[in-house]
């Protein structure tokens, strides 16, 4: 009798999705490594964020609506668990649970951890867990995911493992409510893993309760995705940065340093692969490069899939990693695996690997002159770097090594668990389904700009199945081509806003100043009413969307043949479709847009034998690799 594989429930808010294929790629790599051992059967539980609106009172209503829709979708839908996730290799089952997001401390149902905990417990009620062997619940970050996963581990009677990645733990622990929940997760965990020695030291100092539980377990890298290339085949003076172009990543330091490098080496270029958090931030970096006289030598490239990043790492001469703070630093490993030396700041994480001068150089953080000197020195001695030595330094982080370490850890915890273990053979019941998609799917997404993060990445086959209900702006090109049908709600919403008096000119700056001078308390009163005005605006959006749908010939045709599946993006969209769900005309999906993209991926993989190869995923969809 062949022993069944061990079930591993992975709880991770950070996980690649169609909106951001770089988010939590390290979690996906670890799940792949576990599945590749042939001993583990991972299921990733992640989340679909429904952004809230309104005030505290209306948010309670929104929470209730989203919760009802989630539970109905979980109860009725055959594809609660998808066989694959967007842009990732087939073989790791995934689900995405709708939760409220964007409320902060005003969350009516408690904290972000409470909302995740409730969603996870809803989900586990849907699974058939009878006769399962004892497994592991593994959460990535202690709060909110570890806190939520603790309730799941208790429900199942399985050991809980938490891996901490977050660079903002110190900030969490300064907040009394978050600290309390963080420590609750720590108390429940059987093992608490840090991704680097530096982070482990910080956690041990901040949380004495970790004594006996803390262990260092690094992120893993799929070495086969990266090819070591000698410097003779590289662009001799190209510098490379890969990652989010956020201020906290040291981008300003990098651009200033490059200006000094360029002054000494006029042929040098800098290539930044990734994206900025906002268009304003992106424009700021471009302007900085122009102001420093290197605008033509700095190239701001869009995010690339993993294959594209791996290719870029065989072309440049040097990776520059200017971040002042990292808990790990995946791009350092990726560069070394590609045979490329690295110049990095002392940022914690695994930057200590560069103490070996054969691999690159370390410089102080926040010091552009020191970074420039390090880059120039590395370029001067680039012929001395051996790509095979660089790659060999990464071997301890390979998927094979880290995957086996996790298997050994899990085995030890399960052997001491109190839950009886099943040894029957067969496959687990959560491996995911890959049913064909229906020909028509209703997607309700009032905020067109946010929906476009999904729509612009969606393949033609999925787009043509979608009837989209959205406000839009009425301008050509606002939505990608190929969508099956679009129902625009903007006119009805504007009529509703006008009916309740929320439209009309606010006046010039001078007229507002005169009003303030005549009645200085009026501004305070208006501020106090902003919450109420926001509720009125939210109600107008709901009413306008419903009116549009009621009068739409497309909607009439859509639901004529029976209940049709509806995928909602934000809470206002859930509220808008409530009457049709109540009367049975629409059937809520168990997830949002991320889940829908995963479901399409699973359907594409239905005729493909699951494998650990990333080839099918690379040809199927764009997987951005950022750190």
N, C-alpha and C positions, 0 to 999 in steps of 0.2 A: 504494500500500500504506500503510495507516494504522499508524503506530508503536504498539506495545503500551504500555500504561501501565507506569510503573516500579513494581516491587514494593517495598513498604516494610514490613519486619518490625519492629513496635513491641513492645518488651519492657517491661512495666510492672506492678509489683506493685500500685501504686495505680491502680485502675480501677473505675468504678462497677459495683456488683453488687446483687443482690436484698437482701443483708444490709445494705448501706450504699451507696445510690445517689449519695451525695455524694463518696465516696472517689475521688480522682483524676479528678474531672470535667474538670479542665484538660487531661488527656491525651486524654480523649474528644473535647473540643472541637477539639484540634489534629488528631486523626485525621479528624474530620468536615471540617475546613478543607482538609486534604490531598485527601480524596476529592472535595471540591467543585471542585477545580481541573480535574478531568477528566484530569489527567496522572499521578496517583499512585493506586496500589492498595494501601491499608494493610491489614495483618493484625495484630491485637493479640494478643500472647501474654501472658496473665496467669496467675494461680495460684489454686488452691483449697486452702486451708490445712487439713490434717488434724492436729488437735492430738494430741500424743503423751502417753503415760502411762508408768507403769512406771519401771524404773531403767535404767542404762546398758546392761546386758545385754539386757533385754527390748526396749529401743529399737532395738537392732540388728535384732532380729527384726521389729519393726514397720516399720522402714525397708525391709527386704527384701520384706515383704508388700505395702506400698503401691506399691513400685516394680514388683513383678510385676503387680499389678492395673492399674497405669497402662499398662504396656507391652502387656498383653493387650487393654485397652480401646482403645488407640491402633491396635493391629494389626487388631482385629476390627470396630470400630464404624464405621458410615458417616457419622456426624455428629461427627467429631472437631473440625471447624471449623464454627462456627455462623454463619449469615448476619448475624445481628444480636445485640446484647447487650441485656440487660434494661433497659428504661426509656430506651434511646437510639434515635436515628433509625436506620432501616434503612439498610444500605449499607456498614457497616464490619464485616468478618469478624472473629470473635473465637474464641479457644480459652482454656480454663482447665485448667491442668495440676495434678494433685494433688501436693502436696509436704508433707513434715513441717514442723510449726511448733510453736513454744512450748518449744523445748529449750534455746535459748541456747547456751552453750559446751559443753553435753553432747551436741551433735549427733553421732551416730555416723558420719555420712557426711561430716563436715567442717563448713564454715560454712553460713550461709543462702545465700550465693552459690554454694557448691558444689552444694547441693541444687537450686537453680534451674538451674544450668548442666546438670546431669545430666538434669533434666526437659526442658529445651529441646532438648537433643541427641536425646533419645528422640523428641520430637515431630517434629523436622526429618527424621528417618529415615522418618517416615510420609508426608511430603509428596512429591508428584511435582514435582521441581524441574528436570526436563529441559527444555532449550530456553527457560529463563527468561531475560529480559534481566537485565543487571546491576542489582541493587537496592541498598538501604540497610538496614542494621540500626540502629535508633534506640532507645536505652535511656533510660528516665527514672529518674534517680538513678544515680550512679556505682557505689554499692555498696548492695545486692547485685546490682541489675539490670544495671548496666554490666559488672560483672565476669563475670556469667553470659553476657551477650550477646557478650562478646569472643570466647568459644569458638565461638559461632554464626557470627560474622562471619568468623572464621578458617576455619571449615569451608566456608563458602560462597564465600570470597574476595571478600566485599563490604566496602565502607567502613563503619566504625562511627562513629555520632554519639551522643554522650551529652548529655542535658540534666540539669543539676543543679537540683533544687527544694528539697532537704532543708534544714531549719534546724538539723540536728544534725550537720553535716559536721565541725565542730571536735571534737565528741565522738568521732566515728568515727576521725579522724586521730590522736587521742591513744592509741588502742588499737593496739599494734604489729601484731597479725595483720590487723585490718581496714585499717590504713593500707597494709600491703603489698598487699592485694588491691585497694584503692582505686587505688594507683599502677600496678598491673598494668593496670587498666581504662584509666587515663589514657594509659599507654604505647601501648595498642592503638588508641585512638580517633583518627580523622582530624580530628574537630572536637569541642570540648568547649563546650557552650552553658550559660550562666547566665541565669536568668530576669530578672535585674535588675542594674543597675550596681553596687549595693552588694554583692550576692553575688559578682559577678565580681571585685571588688576583694579581697574576703576570700579567694577561691580563689587568685587570683594571688599573694597574699602567703604563703599556706600551702603552695602546691604550685608551686615554680619550674618543674617539668616541664611545666606548662601553656603555657609560652611558645610563641607561634605557633599554638596550637590554640584559645585561649579567645576566645569571641565572646558578645555579649549577644543573646539571642533571647527576647522576652517570651512569656508565655502569651497566648492569644487569647481574644476574647470574641465570641460570636455576637450582633452588634448588633441584628439583626432580632428577637431575643427580648425586647428592652427598648424601651419607649416613653417618650420624654421628656414629662413632664407638668408644667405650671406649678404654682406654689405655691397659686394660688387654688383648685385642685381637691384640695388635700391637707389632712389633719388638722393644724391649725396648731401643735400642741404635742406631736405624737407623735414620739418618738425610736425608732430602729430599730437593732437589732443582728442580724446573720445570721452563723451559724457555730457551731462546736462550743463548748459551754459548758465548756471546760476551764480550770483555773486559769491555765495558761500563756497563755491568750488575753486575760488582763486583766479577767476578769469581776468580780472583787472591786473593782477600781478603778472599773469602770463603775457598779456598784450604789452604791458610796459617792458617786461623783460625781452620780449621779442624785438621791440624797437631798438634796444641796445645791441642785440644779436645782429640785427639787420644792418646796423651802422658799421659793425665790424666785418660782416659778411653780406654784401649787397645781394648776393644770389640766394640767400636763405628765404624760405617760405614757411608759413605756418598754416596748417590745415586743422580746423576744428569741426569734428563730426558730432552732431547732436542737435539740440534745440534749446532755445531759451524759454523760461516760464511764461513770458509775455512778449508781444511785439515791441513794446516800449523798451524792455530790457535788451532785446536783440538789436534794436536800432542804436541803443546806447553803446554797445560793444563796437558796432560798425563805425560809429562816430568817433569813438576813442582811437580806433586804428587809423582813421583818416587824420585826426588831430595830431597823432604822433608821426605822421608821414609814412605809414606802412600799409595804408588801405589797400593798395594793389597787391601786396605780398601776403595778406591774410585772407584766407578763404573760409567762409562760413558755410559748411556743407550741411545738408539735411541729414536726419538720422538714416543710418544704413541697417540692413539686415545683418545677421551674424556673419554670413558669407562675405558681405560687403566690407564689414569692419575687418575681418580676417585678411581680406585682400589688401585693404589699406595698410595693414600692419606688415605686409610684405613689401610695401613700396616706400614707406618713409624711412629715414635714417635713425630717428630718435623719437621716443615717446616722452612727452613732457607732462608731468602730473603735478599741478600747482596747488592742489587742495590743501588747506591748512588743517583739515580734520577729516579723518576717514576711520571707520571701524574695521574696514577690510581693504578694499582697493583692487577690484577685479581687473581693471585695465592694465595694471602692472603685470599681473600674471599672464594676461592675454598677449601683451607685448613680448615678454620673455619667452613664452611658448612659440612665438613667431620668429624668435632669433633677433629681436630688436632690443637694444639697451634702453635704459630708462633714466631720466633725471627727474627726481621727485622731491617735494618738500617733506620734512619730518612731520608726518601727519598722523602718526599712530598706525593702527591697522597692521599691515604686513610691510610697511615701508622699511622696517629693519632688515628685510631681506637684501636691501641695497647696500648694507654695510660691507658686503662683499664687492670690492671695487671691480671685479670682473663682470659685474652685471650692470653697473651704472654709477650714479652719484646721488647723494642726498645733500640738500641745502636747507637752510632755515626757512620757516614759513613767513609769508607776508613781506618778503624781501626780494623785490624784483631785480636788484643789482646782483644779489647772490645767485638768483636763479639764472640770470643771463651769463654770469661767469661759469656756472656749472654746465650750461648748455654749450658754451664755446669750448670749454675743456673737453667735454664728451665728443664734440664734433672733431676736435683736433686729434683725438686718439681713437676715432671710431674703427680704424683698421685693427685695433687690438682686441676687439670684442669677438669672441667665438660663439657663433649661433648655437652650437651644440652644448656648450657650457650654460648658455642662457636658458635653453630649454630644459636641461637637466635640473635646474634649480626649481622647476615647477612640478616635478614628478610627485612630491609629497602631497600636492593638491589635486592630483588626477582623480577622475570619477571612480576609477577602480579602487584606489587607496582609500579615499574618503567614504565611498559607498560601503566598503568592507568594514571600516571602523564603525559606521552607524549600525550595520547588521550585528556586529559583535555587541554593541551597546544595547540594542533592542533585545537580543537574545538573553543577555544577562538580566535585564529588567523583567522580561516575561517569565523567566525561570523562577523568580522570586515573587511573582504576582499571585494573589489569592484566587483569582478567577480560574475555574476549570478550563483546561485547554482541549480543544477538539483536534483529532488527528485524522479525520476523514479526508478523503481525496476529493477532487473536484475543483471548480472555479468559484470564486467569490461572486456574490450577487450584486456587487456595486461596480462592475467593470464598465458600465456605461452602455448606452444604446446608440444606434446610428440609423434611426428610422429616416426614410425620405422626408424632405421638407414638403409642407403643403405648397400648392401653387400660389396661394395668396396668403400673406401675413400682414396684419394691420400693425403699424408702428405709430405710436402717438408720442410726439416729441415737440413740445411747444417751443423750446429754445433751439432754433435752427443752428446757431453757431456751435453749440455743444453737440448736437446730433451729427454735425458734419465730421467730427472726429471719427465717428463710426462709418458714416455714409461714404466718405472719401476713400476709406480703406476697403470697403466692402466690394467683393467681386461682382461682376455683371450678373452672374447667375442668381445671386442673392438679391441684388437690387431690383431686378425685374419682377421678383415675387412680392415686393413690398408695396403696400399702399400707405403712404406717409401722410399723417395729419400733423401740420406744423403751422406756425405763424408765418415764417418766411418774411422776406422784405419786398417781394414782388419784383425783384430785379433779376434779370437773366444772369445765370452763372452762380446764383447764390446756392444752388443745390447741384450735386453732380448729375450728369446725364445718366439715363438708363433706369431711373426709378420707375416702377410699374405705373404708379399714379400718385399724384400729390393733391391733397385737399388742404387749401390754405384757409386759416382761421382769422387772419389779421383784420379783415373788414368787420367781422362780427365783434371781435374783441374791441376794436376802436369804437364801434357804436355803443357797446356796453360802457366803456370808459366815459364816453360823452354823456350817456344817459345819467350816470351818477355824478357828473360834474368834475371828473378828474382830468379832463382835457381843457386846453385853453392856454393863452399866453401867461407866462409868469412875470412879464414886465422886464424892463431894462435894468441894468445895474443901478442906474441913478434913481429909478422909481423905487427899487427895493430899499435903497439907502434912505430915501425920504420917508417910506413907510416905517422903517426902523426908528428913525429920529422921532416921528410922531408918536409911536407906541413901542418902546423898546421891549416890552413884555410879550409883544405879539410873536416875536421869533421863538421865545421859549414855549409859548402855547402851541405854535406850529410843530415844534420838535416833539412835544408830548403827543401830538396827534399823528405823528409819522407812522407809528405802529398801526393805528387804525386805518390810515390811508393805504398802507401796504396790504392790509386785509381786504379792503375794498377793491384794490387793483387785482389781488389774487382771485377774488370772487368774480370779477369781470372776465378774467382769462378763462376760468372754468365755464362760466355762462356762455361766453362767446364761442368757445370750442364746442360746447354741446349744441348750440344753435346751428353752427356750421355743419356739424355731423348730421343733425336731424334733417337738414335741407339738402344734403349732398346726394345727388343721383349715384355717385360712385359708392357711397356708403350703403345705399339701398340695394344696389346690385351685389355688393360684397357679402351682405348677410342674408341674402334671399335664399340661399341654399342650405342654411343652417348655421350653427355657431361657428365663428371664425376666431382664430387665435389672435390675441392682442398682446403686444409687447409695449410696455410703458417705460419712459425714461425717468421723469422726475415726479415728485408727489403731485404737482398740479395736473399732470397727465393721468395719473391714477384716479384723481378726483373727477376729472372730466368724463371718463368712460364708465364710472360707477353705475349709472342707470342701465347701461347695456349689459354689464356683467350681472346685475341683479335680475334682469329679465331673461338672462340666458342667451342673449344674442351674441355676446362676446365671451370668450373663454380666456382667462388670464394665463399667461405663460409663467413658469416658476422662476423666471429671471428677467433681466433687462437686456440691453443691447449687447453687453459682453457675453451673456449666456447665448443670445441668438447667433452671434458670430461663432462661438464654440460649437453650437448645434450644426451650423452649416459645415464646419470643418469635420465634425463626426460623420455627417452624411457623405462627405467626399471620401472619407477613409473607410466607408462601409465595405468596399470591395478590395481593400488593401489589407494584407496580413500585417498585424501589428508588429513593428520592429523598433529597435532602438536607434535606427539610422535617422539622421536629421535630413536626409536628402528629400524625402517627400514633403516635409514641412517647408524646406527652403524654396521648393518650386511652387508651393501652394499659396503662400502669403508672405508679406514682408515682415520679418522679425527684426525689430530694431535692437541693436546691442549697445546699450549705454550703461554707465555705472554711476 
